[in-house]
Amino acid sequence: MSFPESVITSMEITTAGRAHDGHCRKSHRLEKGMRRLTIKRGGEEHHYCLVCARVFLAEGVARLQGLLAEIDGLTGR
C-alpha cells in the first residue's frame, strides 16, 4: 500500500504578467506585476488575489488541524 505524496495541491506565489480578473472574485482585479496565489489543478492554473487566498488558506489550515485532532483522539495520541 502506498501513501499519497501530499494532500496539498500544487500552489505558489507568482507575479501577474498581465492584468486580469481573479479566479474567485471578478471584482478583485490583478494588475500586471501584482503578487498572486497560483494553484495548479488538472493541468490548469487558477490565479487568486492575496486577500482571497489568505481567507481560504486559513480555512484549509483550520480544517486540517481539526482532522488531525480527530485522528489524534481516535488513535490516543
N, C-alpha and C positions, 0 to 999 in steps of 0.2 A: 504494500500500500504506500503510495507516495503522498507527500504533503504539498499543498499549494505553495508556491514561492512567496506570495503575499496576497492579502485581501485588499491591499491598497492599489488602486488603479494607477496607471502612469500619469503623473502630473508634474508640472514645473512652472516656475515664474518665468515669463518671457516678455519681450518687448513688442508692442504692436508695430508692424511695418507700414501699416496704412490705417486710416481712420475707418472704424466700423462699429456697428451696434454690438453690445454684449449679448451673449447667448441667453442669459437668464432674464434680463430686462432690457428691452429695446431702448428705453429711456436713458440707460446708463451707457453713454457713448464712450467708446475707447478711441482716443485720438492717437495719431501717429506718435511713436516714442513713449507712450504710456506703458507702465508695467501692468501685467495682467496674469491671471492663472490660466494655464493651458492644460486641459485634460484630454488625453487620447483614449477614445473608446471605439472599438470596432473599426479601426483604421481611419477614423475621422478625428480631427482636432476641434475642441469646443473651447471658446475663449470667454472668460468671465472677468468682470471688473473686480478689483481687490475688495471692495465693500461687500459684494455678494459672496465672493469666495470665502471671506472671513466668517460670514454667518454660517454657510453650510459646512465648512470645515470644522468649526466649533461644535456644531450639532453632531457631526460624524464622530468626532472625538468623544463626545459625551455618550453617544450610543455604544461605541466600542468599549468605553470604560464600564458601562452598565452590563454589557455582555461578559466582560472579564470578571466583574463582581459576581454575576450569576454563576459562572463556571467555577469560580473560587468557592462559592457556597455549596455547590454540588459535589466538588471534589475534596472539600475540607481544608482548603488552603487558606 
